[in-house]
Amino acid sequence: MKFHYPNGKKYVPKKEESIGIKKEKKWSYGNRGMTLEEDINETNEYYLKNGIASIHKKPTPVQIVQVDYPKRSAAVIKEAYFKQASTTDYNGVYKGRYIDFEAKETQNPTSFPLQNFHEHQVKHMENIIQQKGICFVLLRFSITEEIFLLEAIHLLTFWKRMKDGGRKSITKEEIEINGHPISLGYNPRIDYIKKIDYLYNLR
Amino acid sequence: MKFHYPNGKKYVPKKEESIGIKKEKKWSYGNRGMTLEEDINETNEYYLKNGIASIHKKPTPVQIVQVDYPKRSAAVIKEAYFKQASTTDYNGVYKGRYIDFEAKETQNPTSFPLQNFHEHQVKHMENIIQQKGICFVLLRFSITEEIFLLEAIHLLTFWKRMKDGGRKSITKEEIEINGHPISLGYNPRIDYIKKIDYLYNLR
């Protein structure tokens, strides 16, 4: 049984972080590496520190096969594989409500490919909606640097269209009609809670 | 920077699971390995399959240092370390409400040592309560096979007592007074949602 890294991208270990060196923040979006994730993490830190919401990224799921226990030092994982996540990446709580979302970006200027999502993630979103959780995706168009919040219920509709033989992506126009643009801020960077407030009347 | 495995126990890889062999379920609690976790996972599966709740265990957080990319096969993590979790292990949604908990067991027959919890987990519980999430711990006394649901607000009180120089554990009597016993069932095994229904009047 082989595990492929969920997003199909080569894994770049965050060594700087692990040895405590803080990289200078790149405000330019020229370097597109992990920018969306970093911005969301910073946003979540802001929410947490300011008592606004408690939302966290789940750890990357890993299947551990072999672990060494050197004397007088920490256990070392010597063999492990990336597993596909069975849920979305982010969840937490805001004003008692359950918040759940996934964030993805595309280089495509005119549509968002649905291959960015996996069947089990979509199934998970269905479950969250059934349980009356607040579930959405944050979609980023890298080239134009636009970010949209699209409620999961709409993603499910486009997913179903694909399953029924329709197009394998959501057009940008459809996202503009059904979604909600989020402009990039300084702090918080991506203020998605503000949209949630508005959409669910939680203010 | 070294990472120690959060619960201080030697890690036992679940090889049977990874290669798809299903172990015969041990109904006896004689083998105390991962029983509480297994029972909770089974309970959560039951809730999910029956549309009752969507609650998941978070993946074990791992700091990845080195990854190999052999041709024509999956990426292999060759060096990684266990990180301490910054949150609790389980969270999800039930009737729109955010659910968050940690599960721990002790061999101590008369009290529950607070060293089972970490400062940052307790801080996380405070955040969840502040955000009006439903937060609790499932405590299991291995020897008597008793399980209690204790709301986080009580755990915080006992934690504070310890910080103020008081005892480093919660007596069993205190747990009996403040907590709620959950009897082991067949399916679901540990029906904690039923208690939540009762405590938060969600029926």
Interface residues (C-beta under 8 A of the other chain):
Chain A: M1 K2 F3 H4 Y5 K10 Y11 P13 K15 S18 I19 G20 L48 G51 A53 S54 H56 K58 P59 T60 P61 V62 Q63 I64 V65 Q66 V67 Y69 S73 A74 A75 V76 I77 K78 E79 A80 Y81 F82 K83 A85 S86 T87 N91 G92 V93 Y94 K95 G96 R97 Y98 I99 D100 H124 N127 I128 Q130 Q131 K132 G133
Chain B: M1 K2 F3 H4 Y5 K10 Y11 P13 K15 S18 I19 G20 L48 G51 A53 S54 H56 K58 P59 T60 P61 V62 Q63 I64 V65 Q66 V67 Y69 S73 A74 A75 V76 I77 K78 E79 A80 Y81 F82 K83 A85 S86 T87 N91 G92 V93 Y94 K95 G96 R97 Y98 I99 D100 H124 N127 I128 Q130 Q131 K132 G133
